């Protein structure tokens, strides 16, 4: 009896050896199969069966905390205490539908979209070693082609095409918008600073940018300061190597002697070199990024600094960068004003590749020595060979260097006038200034004349934008409206000087004035240029929805450009789109257990393309050389081209029909789009008669091009926990791209 009395209290306070229960959907009470149940801080866990039931063995005390999670539901933690049965109801996580998507001059929840807009967040980015941000979304978005044909050159940037080619001569790349500033430069964006990338693919989405929207729009949203009252620091390092694969199998020197020299088809020059290997190497790169962020809801900041150095497969190519980005945000205490300041300086030093060396290396006789056997201080002379230049001499003695500085800066003042009514003014300034140097020594020139040149180029963009936003709900009716004004000026300028016949090769391109060629009468190696353009626009957009089921969007941009002819300075760019969230209808309630979203949408939009030189419509003069007249050298001037007062933008007529869906608590999502685009008034040089024209060709709007195709995207999230996420995506598109006239 005494022993029994002693044991009973011990039995009453023993540890729970296992716990079981059910996991259900809080919205409908249905069981959730495949949910994870894990003991917090351990790897001890289990998953629910088809009936939502689980059993989990425990190895801790009664303070054990269980973590319940499942894709498409909000995570929940429960302390079990002395219980051995724990039932939990998980609430659906609508993050997919409430995901914020950046559009032109604003944002929308994904469920509100009525046009073809792709959103890629930073957690979905591909890991890359380069400085080109677009490579992080390569293959992520249907209908978007991102290609770098010279990826082994660290100075080469990828090309982007959205839904095929849309022009002959007026530019093929999309408009880049960085933190709301149009015309951004991807060179000045560290991939580690990017929060998300949104792509406006159809006309309805990109028409808000008017004459710059025909090739689509890429919107980059950078990371901002933290607001939790703490400071956060990070360090990121990426190292990579680029190796030539599938290289050509060239004849060795011995094989060449056997097959070519022995048959009298070539000469044995006594060398034994693999020329392709001689001009190439393993390209190495490393990039380092340090960030500091902090603040609260009223004041926050984020500052990053990065350094990158890379060498290319070509032995001359090299790139070194020093960059930074800073973002500051301040909200006034009364909540009336918000101030935002962004700055991004960058210094880039580069040595450009000469891809001709690979051409020469392939053609070179492998018995040719690199250096002259009779004078090893000199390179072997390739005179008489099919490859008439020594590729190693080009790499080691010729120079093609560049150094340029970039500075992007913008400041925004936003006034929160009333609940739902804001007005903001933004000023932005973008600057690029670069110097270049090119040099060929006399020893590596068939004319035995050294050549050198220096250049200076500068780009300045200034813009002011005033944007007003209104938002109001009237019962089941929800309305958003935006109206704005934009002014932008763009200026390119540059100067270059070249000379020949230097007394000493040692000064390379640093002593241009010492060349004897420039002292001869009639020789002038200097040139300069300047090009200005202005853009003014008024724009607006209205978003309306009823009960979140029926969606409607309309926008209009009225824009004028100094590039256009006197008869077509201004243009209208309208767009309209509509969406129907079928999944929200009463007759679809029976599918709510597995269907989260089903939306049908259609849109129409007119876009433009004005990516051509500033003075193509005007009468300009040019020099036609120098002539000796009455003891003096005179430059003869005359018209440079035909005048075209009817020159205007290329006009894109865009249609799109799409279907968006999300299934199984957003575990599976995707979209299908059919698009059709007719690009009218294509710009190009076309033959004309003389007279009345002065020249046989003129730059005019003549051709027509059509693009159509189908795009599909499918994403499936397999695992999504705090420590591990795994997903599979499938994207694809068809494309019919043709000139009609």
C-alpha positions in Angstrom: 0.0 0.0 0.0 2.8 2.4 0.9 4.5 1.6 -2.4 1.3 2.2 -4.4 0.8 5.6 -2.7 4.4 6.5 -3.6 4.0 5.6 -7.3 0.7 7.3 -8.0 2.0 10.8 -7.9 5.0 9.8 -10.2 2.5 8.3 -12.7 0.4 11.5 -12.7 3.4 13.7 -13.6 5.0 11.5 -16.2 5.8 12.8 -19.7 3.4 12.5 -22.6 5.0 9.9 -24.9 3.0 10.7 -28.0 0.5 13.1 -29.4 -2.1 12.7 -32.1 -4.9 14.7 -33.6 -6.4 16.1 -36.8 -5.6 19.1 -39.0 -8.5 20.8 -40.8 -9.2 23.8 -43.0 -10.5 26.6 -40.9 -12.6 27.9 -43.8 -14.6 24.8 -44.5 -13.7 22.2 -41.8 -12.3 19.8 -44.4 -9.3 17.6 -43.4 -5.9 18.7 -44.8 -3.7 15.8 -46.0 0.0 16.3 -46.2 0.3 18.9 -43.5 3.5 18.9 -41.5 3.6 18.6 -37.7 7.1 19.3 -36.3 8.4 19.7 -32.7 9.8 23.2 -32.7 13.6 23.3 -32.6 14.0 19.7 -33.6 13.8 17.5 -36.7 11.2 15.3 -35.1 8.0 15.5 -37.1 5.2 13.8 -39.0 2.7 14.5 -41.7 -1.1 14.0 -41.9 -2.7 11.2 -43.8 -5.6 11.5 -46.3 -8.0 12.1 -43.4 -5.9 14.9 -41.9 -4.8 12.7 -39.0 -1.3 12.5 -37.5 0.5 10.6 -34.8 3.8 12.0 -33.4 6.2 10.4 -30.9 7.6 12.8 -28.3 11.0 12.9 -26.6 10.7 16.1 -24.5 9.0 17.6 -21.5 5.5 18.9 -21.3 6.5 22.3 -22.6 6.8 20.9 -26.1 5.6 23.2 -28.8 4.3 21.8 -32.1 4.5 23.7 -35.4 1.7 23.0 -37.9 2.3 24.0 -41.5 1.0 23.3 -45.0 1.5 25.0 -48.4 -1.3 27.5 -48.9 -2.0 27.9 -45.2 -0.7 30.1 -42.4 1.7 28.4 -40.0 0.4 27.8 -36.5 2.3 26.9 -33.2 0.6 25.1 -30.3 2.0 24.2 -26.8 0.6 20.8 -26.0 1.1 20.9 -22.2 -0.2 17.6 -20.8 -2.5 16.8 -23.7 -2.0 13.8 -26.0 -4.7 14.9 -28.5 -4.2 18.2 -30.3 -6.6 19.2 -33.1 -5.7 22.3 -35.2 -7.5 24.3 -37.8 -5.3 26.1 -40.3 -6.4 29.3 -41.9 -5.8 29.6 -45.7 -3.0 31.9 -46.7 -4.0 34.2 -49.5 -0.5 35.5 -50.1 -0.6 34.4 -53.8 -3.7 36.4 -54.5 -2.7 39.4 -52.4 0.9 39.4 -53.8 1.6 43.0 -54.7 2.5 43.5 -58.4 4.2 46.7 -59.6 2.5 48.3 -62.6 3.1 51.6 -64.3 2.8 54.4 -61.8 1.3 52.2 -59.1 0.7 48.7 -57.6 -2.1 46.2 -57.6 -2.9 43.0 -55.8 -2.4 40.0 -58.2 -6.1 39.2 -58.0 -6.9 42.7 -59.3 -4.9 42.4 -62.5 -6.7 42.5 -65.8 -3.7 42.5 -68.2 -0.6 40.3 -68.8 1.8 41.2 -66.1 4.5 38.8 -64.8 5.8 39.1 -61.3 9.1 37.5 -60.0 10.1 38.0 -56.4 13.6 37.8 -55.1 13.1 34.4 -53.5 12.4 33.1 -57.1 15.5 34.5 -58.6 18.1 32.3 -60.2 21.5 32.3 -58.7 23.9 34.1 -61.1 27.5 35.2 -60.9 27.2 38.1 -63.3 26.2 41.8 -62.8 23.3 41.6 -65.3 20.0 41.4 -63.2 17.9 40.1 -66.1 19.8 36.8 -66.1 18.1 36.1 -62.7 14.8 35.6 -64.4 16.0 33.9 -67.6 13.4 31.2 -68.4 11.1 32.3 -65.6 8.6 34.3 -67.7 6.7 33.0 -70.8 7.2 35.1 -73.9 10.3 36.8 -72.6 13.6 36.0 -74.3 16.8 36.8 -72.4 19.9 36.0 -74.3 23.6 36.8 -73.9 25.5 35.7 -77.0 28.8 36.6 -75.4 28.3 35.5 -71.8 32.0 34.8 -71.4 32.8 38.5 -71.9 32.3 40.3 -68.6 31.5 43.5 -70.4 28.6 42.1 -72.4 25.0 42.6 -71.4 22.1 40.3 -72.3 19.4 41.3 -74.8 15.8 41.2 -73.8 12.8 40.7 -76.1 9.2 40.5 -75.0 6.9 38.7 -77.3 9.2 38.7 -80.3 10.6 41.4 -82.6 8.5 44.5 -82.9 10.7 46.8 -85.1 13.2 46.9 -87.9 15.4 49.9 -86.9 13.8 51.6 -83.9 15.1 49.5 -81.1 14.0 46.1 -79.8 14.6 46.3 -76.1 12.0 47.0 -73.4 11.7 50.2 -71.4 13.5 49.8 -68.0 11.9 51.4 -65.0 13.8 51.3 -61.7 11.8 52.3 -58.6 9.4 54.2 -60.8 12.0 56.1 -62.8 11.7 55.3 -66.5 14.8 54.9 -68.7 16.9 53.2 -66.0 20.3 51.6 -66.7 20.6 48.0 -65.6 24.4 48.4 -65.5 23.9 50.4 -62.3 21.8 47.8 -60.4 23.4 45.2 -58.2 21.3 42.0 -58.4 21.5 41.7 -54.6 19.6 45.0 -54.3 16.5 43.9 -56.2 13.3 43.0 -54.3 11.2 42.0 -57.4 11.0 42.3 -61.1 7.7 42.8 -62.9 7.2 42.6 -66.7 4.4 44.4 -68.5 3.9 42.2 -71.6 0.8 43.4 -73.3 -0.4 46.6 -74.7 -3.0 47.4 -72.0 -0.3 47.2 -69.3 2.4 49.1 -71.2 0.3 51.7 -72.9 0.6 54.0 -69.9 4.2 54.6 -71.0 3.1 55.7 -74.5 5.8 56.0 -77.1 8.2 53.8 -75.1 5.9 50.9 -74.4 5.8 48.9 -77.7 8.6 46.6 -76.7 7.2 45.9 -73.2 8.3 47.3 -69.9 10.6 45.8 -67.2 9.9 47.3 -63.7 12.6 46.7 -61.1 11.7 47.3 -57.4 14.8 47.6 -55.1 15.0 46.6 -51.5 14.2 49.2 -48.9 15.0 49.8 -45.2 13.7 47.6 -42.4 11.0 48.9 -40.1 11.2 46.7 -37.1 13.3 49.1 -35.0 16.5 47.0 -35.4 19.7 47.2 -37.5 20.4 44.5 -39.9 23.6 43.7 -41.7 24.4 41.2 -44.5 27.4 40.1 -46.5 27.1 38.2 -49.7 29.9 36.7 -51.8 29.6 35.0 -55.2 32.5 33.4 -57.1 32.3 31.7 -60.5 34.4 30.4 -63.3 33.6 30.4 -67.0 35.0 27.6 -69.1 34.9 27.1 -72.8 33.0 24.0 -73.7 32.5 22.3 -77.0 35.6 24.0 -78.3 36.8 23.2 -81.8 39.1 20.2 -82.2 42.0 21.8 -84.0 44.9 19.9 -85.7 47.9 19.7 -83.5 51.3 20.9 -84.9 52.3 17.2 -85.6 48.9 16.4 -87.2 49.2 19.5 -89.3 52.7 18.5 -90.5 51.4 15.1 -91.4 48.3 16.2 -93.3 49.3 19.6 -94.7 53.0 20.1 -94.7 53.8 16.6 -96.0 51.5 17.1 -98.9 53.0 20.5 -99.8 49.9 22.4 -98.8 51.6 24.4 -96.1 54.9 25.4 -94.6 56.5 24.1 -91.4 57.5 27.2 -89.4 59.0 25.2 -86.6 56.6 26.0 -83.8 54.3 23.8 -81.8 51.4 25.9 -80.5 47.7 25.4 -79.8 46.6 28.8 -80.8 43.0 28.5 -79.6 44.3 27.6 -76.2 46.9 30.4 -76.3 44.3 33.2 -76.7 41.8 31.8 -74.1 41.7 31.1 -70.4 39.3 30.2 -67.6 37.3 33.3 -66.9 37.1 34.0 -63.1 34.8 36.4 -61.3 34.0 37.3 -57.7 31.4 39.7 -56.3 31.0 41.0 -52.7 28.0 42.9 -51.3 27.6 44.4 -47.8 24.3 45.9 -46.7 23.1 47.9 -43.6 19.5 48.6 -43.0 17.4 49.8 -40.1 14.7 52.1 -38.8 11.0 52.1 -37.9 7.7 53.0 -39.5 8.5 56.7 -39.6 12.2 56.7 -40.6 14.1 53.9 -42.3 17.1 53.4 -44.5 19.1 50.8 -46.5 22.6 51.2 -47.7 24.6 48.7 -49.8 28.1 48.6 -51.2 29.5 46.1 -53.7 32.7 45.2 -55.5 33.1 43.0 -58.5 36.0 41.9 -60.6 35.8 39.5 -63.6 38.0 38.3 -66.3 36.7 36.8 -69.6 37.7 33.8 -71.6 39.4 36.2 -74.0 42.7 37.0 -72.3 42.3 40.8 -72.7 38.7 41.2 -71.5 38.3 42.4 -67.9 35.9 44.3 -65.8 36.1 45.9 -62.3 33.2 47.7 -60.6 32.7 49.7 -57.4 29.1 50.5 -56.6 26.7 51.5 -53.9 23.0 52.2 -53.4 21.2 54.1 -50.6 17.5 54.5 -49.9 16.1 56.8 -47.2 12.4 57.2 -46.2 10.9 59.6 -43.8 7.2 60.0 -42.7 6.3 63.2 -40.9 4.9 62.8 -37.4 1.5 64.1 -38.4 1.4 61.7 -41.3 0.9 64.5 -43.9 4.2 64.1 -45.8 6.4 61.3 -46.9 10.0 62.0 -48.2 11.9 59.4 -50.2 15.5 59.7 -51.5 17.4 57.1 -53.6 21.0 57.4 -54.8 23.2 54.9 -56.7 26.8 55.8 -57.7 29.0 53.3 -59.6 32.5 53.3 -61.1 33.3 50.8 -63.9 36.7 50.0 -65.4 36.9 47.7 -68.3 39.2 46.2 -70.9 37.3 45.2 -74.0 37.8 41.9 -75.8 38.9 41.6 -79.4 36.9 38.7 -80.7 39.0 38.8 -83.9 41.7 36.9 -82.1 39.6 33.8 -82.1 39.2 34.1 -85.8 42.9 34.5 -86.3 43.6 31.6 -83.9 41.4 29.2 -85.8 43.1 30.1 -89.1 46.7 30.2 -87.7 49.2 27.5 -88.9 49.8 25.5 -85.7 53.5 25.3 -86.5 53.7 29.1 -86.2 55.6 30.1 -83.1 54.2 32.9 -80.9 57.6 34.7 -80.8 60.2 35.3 -83.4 62.9 32.6 -82.9 65.6 34.9 -84.1 64.5 37.7 -81.7 62.3 36.4 -78.8 61.5 40.0 -77.8 59.4 40.3 -80.9 56.3 38.5 -82.0 56.3 36.2 -85.0 55.3 38.0 -88.2 52.2 36.5 -89.8 52.7 38.1 -93.2 51.8 35.7 -95.9 49.5 33.5 -93.8 45.8 33.3 -94.1 45.6 34.7 -90.6 47.6 37.9 -91.3 47.9 39.0 -87.7 49.5 37.4 -84.6 46.6 37.0 -82.2 48.8 37.0 -79.1 50.4 40.2 -80.2 47.0 41.8 -80.5 46.1 40.6 -77.0 49.3 41.7 -75.3 50.1 45.0 -77.1 46.8 46.6 -78.3 44.7 48.5 -75.8 40.9 49.1 -75.7 40.1 50.6 -72.3 37.1 52.3 -70.9 36.2 53.9 -67.6 32.8 55.4 -66.8 30.9 56.8 -63.9 27.2 56.5 -63.2 25.0 58.3 -60.8 21.3 57.7 -60.5 19.4 60.0 -58.0 15.7 60.6 -57.4 13.8 62.4 -54.7 10.0 62.2 -54.0 7.7 64.2 -51.8 4.3 62.7 -51.3 1.4 64.6 -49.6 -1.2 62.4 -47.9 -4.0 65.0 -48.4 -7.0 62.8 -47.3 -7.6 59.2 -46.6 -7.4 57.6 -50.0 -6.0 60.8 -51.7 -2.3 61.4 -52.3 -0.2 63.7 -54.5 3.5 63.2 -55.1 6.2 65.0 -57.0 9.4 63.2 -58.1 12.6 64.6 -59.6 15.1 62.2 -61.0 18.6 62.7 -62.5 20.6 60.0 -64.3 24.2 60.6 -65.4 26.7 58.5 -67.3 30.2 59.9 -68.1 32.9 57.8 -69.7 36.3 58.0 -71.2 37.8 55.5 -73.6 41.3 54.8 -75.0 42.4 52.8 -78.0 46.0 52.1 -79.1 47.8 50.0 -81.7 51.6 50.1 -81.5 53.7 50.5 -84.6 55.1 47.0 -84.2 51.6 45.5 -84.6 50.4 47.5 -87.6 51.1 46.5 -91.2 51.7 50.1 -92.1 54.2 50.4 -89.2 52.3 53.4 -88.0 51.1 53.6 -84.4 47.5 54.7 -83.9 45.7 56.0 -80.9 42.4 57.6 -80.0 40.7 59.1 -77.0 37.0 59.6 -76.5 34.7 61.2 -73.9 30.9 60.5 -73.9 28.2 61.8 -71.6 24.5 61.0 -71.1 22.2 63.1 -68.9 18.6 62.5 -68.2 16.4 64.8 -66.1 12.7 64.1 -65.3 9.9 65.6 -63.3 6.7 63.6 -62.6 3.6 64.6 -60.8 1.3 61.7 -59.9 -2.0 61.9 -58.0 -3.8 58.8 -56.7 -7.4 58.4 -55.4 -8.9 55.3 -53.8 -12.4 54.9 -52.4 -14.9 52.1 -51.8 -18.7 52.6 -52.1 -20.3 49.5 -50.7 -19.5 46.7 -53.1 -18.0 49.1 -55.6 -14.2 49.8 -55.4 -12.6 52.6 -57.3 -8.9 53.6 -57.9 -7.9 56.5 -60.1 -4.6 58.0 -61.1 -3.7 61.1 -63.0 -0.2 62.5 -63.8 2.1 64.7 -65.7 5.6 63.8 -67.0 8.5 65.9 -68.4 11.8 64.4 -69.5 14.9 65.8 -71.2 17.7 63.6 -72.6 21.1 64.8 -73.8 23.9 62.8 -75.4 27.2 64.5 -76.1 30.8 63.4 -76.8 34.2 64.3 -78.2 36.9 62.2 -79.7 40.5 62.7 -81.0 42.7 60.4 -82.9 46.2 60.5 -84.3 49.0 58.4 -85.9 52.7 58.1 -86.2 53.9 58.6 -82.7 57.7 58.8 -82.0 57.3 56.4 -79.0 54.8 53.7 -78.4 55.3 53.9 -74.7 52.8 56.8 -74.3 50.0 54.7 -75.8 46.8 56.8 -76.0 48.0 59.4 -73.3 49.7 61.7 -75.8 47.4 62.1 -78.7 48.8 65.5 -79.8 52.3 64.2 -80.4 51.4 62.2 -83.5 53.0 63.4 -86.7 49.9 62.5 -88.9 47.9 65.3 -87.4 50.6 67.9 -88.4 50.1 67.2 -92.0 47.8 69.6 -94.0 44.2 68.4 -94.4 44.4 65.9 -91.5 42.0 66.4 -88.6 41.3 63.5 -86.2 38.8 65.4 -83.9 35.1 65.1 -83.9 32.2 65.9 -81.5 28.5 65.5 -81.3 25.5 66.5 -79.3 21.9 65.2 -79.4 18.9 66.5 -77.3 15.3 65.4 -77.0 12.4 66.2 -74.9 9.3 64.2 -73.9 6.1 65.6 -72.3 3.0 63.5 -71.3 -0.3 63.7 -69.6 -1.7 60.4 -68.4 -4.4 58.8 -66.3 -5.9 55.4 -65.3 -9.1 54.1 -63.6 -9.4 50.8 -61.9 -12.9 49.6 -60.9 -14.2 46.3 -59.5 -17.6 45.1 -58.2 -17.4 42.7 -55.2 -13.9 41.7 -56.3 -15.5 39.7 -59.1 -15.9 42.0 -62.1 -12.8 44.1 -62.9 -12.3 46.9 -65.3 -9.3 49.1 -66.1 -8.9 52.0 -68.6 -5.9 54.3 -69.2 -4.9 57.0 -71.6 -1.6 58.8 -72.3 -1.3 61.9 -74.4 2.4 62.3 -75.3 4.6 64.6 -77.4 8.2 64.2 -78.4 10.7 66.5 -80.0 11.8 63.6 -82.2 8.7 63.6 -84.2 8.1 65.5 -87.4 6.3 68.9 -87.3 3.1 67.3 -88.5 3.0 64.6 -85.8 4.3 65.9 -82.5 1.6 64.4 -80.3 -0.1 61.1 -80.0 -2.8 59.3 -78.0 -2.2 55.9 -76.4 -5.4 54.4 -75.0 -5.9 51.0 -73.3 -8.8 49.1 -71.8 -9.0 45.7 -70.1 -11.6 43.7 -68.1 -11.5 40.6 -65.9 -14.0 38.2 -64.5 -13.1 36.2 -61.3 -15.2 33.2 -62.1 -14.1 31.5 -58.9 -16.0 34.1 -56.8 -19.4 33.3 -58.4 -22.0 31.5 -56.3 -22.2 28.6 -58.8 -18.5 28.0 -58.1 -18.7 27.6 -54.3 -18.7 23.9 -54.6 -15.2 24.1 -56.0 -13.8 26.3 -53.3 -12.2 23.3 -51.6 -9.7 23.0 -54.3 -10.0 26.0 -56.6 -8.6 29.2 -55.1 -8.8 31.5 -58.1 -10.0 31.4 -61.7 -10.0 34.6 -63.7 -10.7 35.3 -67.3 -9.4 38.6 -68.7 -9.2 40.4 -72.0 -7.5 43.7 -73.0 -6.7 46.1 -75.8 -4.0 48.7 -75.9 -2.1 51.1 -78.3 1.6 51.6 -77.7 4.4 53.4 -79.5 8.1 53.2 -80.2 10.3 56.4 -80.6 13.7 54.7 -80.1 15.5 56.5 -82.9 17.9 59.5 -83.2 16.7 62.9 -82.1 17.0 64.8 -85.4 15.8 62.3 -88.0 12.9 64.5 -89.1 14.9 67.7 -89.3 17.2 69.3 -91.9 20.7 68.9 -90.6 24.1 69.7 -92.1 27.3 67.7 -92.3 30.8 68.1 -93.4 31.9 66.6 -96.7 35.6 66.6 -96.2 38.4 69.2 -96.4 39.5 70.7 -99.7 42.5 73.0 -100.5 41.3 76.3 -101.8 43.3 79.5 -102.4 46.0 78.5 -99.9 43.7 77.2 -97.2 42.1 73.9 -96.2 38.3 74.4 -96.0 35.5 72.1 -94.9 32.6 71.8 -97.3 29.2 71.7 -95.7 25.9 70.5 -97.0 22.6 68.7 -96.2 23.0 65.3 -94.5 19.6 63.7 -95.3 16.1 64.3 -96.6 13.7 66.2 -94.4 10.6 64.3 -93.2 8.0 66.5 -91.4 5.6 63.5 -91.2 7.9 61.3 -89.2 6.1 59.7 -86.2 6.2 56.9 -83.8 5.8 53.2 -84.6 2.2 52.3 -83.6 1.4 49.0 -81.9 -2.1 47.6 -81.8 -2.3 45.0 -79.1 -4.9 42.4 -78.1 -4.6 39.8 -75.4 -6.9 37.2 -73.9 -5.8 35.3 -70.7 -6.8 32.9 -68.0 -5.3 32.8 -64.5 -5.8 30.0 -62.0 -4.7 28.8 -58.6 -5.5 25.3 -57.2 -5.1 23.3 -54.0 -4.5 26.3 -51.6 -2.3 28.0 -54.2 0.0 25.0 -54.4 -0.5 25.0 -58.1 -0.9 28.2 -60.1 -0.5 29.4 -63.6 -1.8 31.3 -66.6 -2.5 31.0 -70.3 -2.4 34.0 -72.7 -3.1 34.5 -76.4 -1.7 37.7 -77.8 -1.9 39.5 -81.2 0.1 42.6 -82.0 0.2 44.6 -85.2 3.0 47.0 -85.4 2.3 49.7 -88.0 4.3 52.6 -89.4 7.6 50.7 -89.1 10.6 53.0 -89.3 13.4 52.5 -91.7 15.3 53.8 -94.8 13.2 53.6 -97.9 14.1 54.4 -101.5 12.8 57.6 -103.0 13.2 59.4 -106.3 15.6 62.2 -107.1 14.2 64.8 -107.5 12.2 66.0 -105.6 14.4 64.5 -102.9 18.1 65.3 -102.4 19.0 61.7 -101.5 17.9 58.4 -102.8 16.7 57.1 -99.4 14.7 58.7 -96.6 13.9 57.7 -93.0 10.1 57.2 -92.9 7.2 55.2 -91.5 6.2 52.6 -94.1 6.2 48.9 -93.0 3.9 46.7 -91.0 4.7 43.7 -88.8 2.5 41.2 -87.0 3.2 39.1 -83.9 0.9 36.5 -82.4 1.3 33.5 -80.1 0.3 31.5 -77.1 2.0 31.6 -73.7 1.6 29.3 -70.7 3.0 29.3 -67.2 2.6 26.6 -64.6 4.1 26.7 -61.1 3.9 24.0 -58.4 5.2 24.4 -54.9 6.3 21.1 -53.5 7.8 22.1 -50.2 7.5 25.5 -48.5 8.8 25.7 -44.9 10.8 28.2 -43.0 14.0 26.4 -43.7 13.3 24.8 -47.1 11.3 25.6 -50.2 11.2 23.6 -53.4 9.1 24.4 -56.4 8.8 23.4 -60.1 7.8 25.7 -62.9 7.1 25.2 -66.5 6.9 28.0 -69.0 6.6 28.1 -72.8 5.3 30.0 -75.7 4.6 29.9 -79.4 5.5 32.8 -81.7 4.5 33.8 -85.2 6.6 36.9 -86.1 6.4 38.2 -89.7 6.7 41.3 -91.9 3.4 42.0 -93.7 4.7 44.9 -95.7 
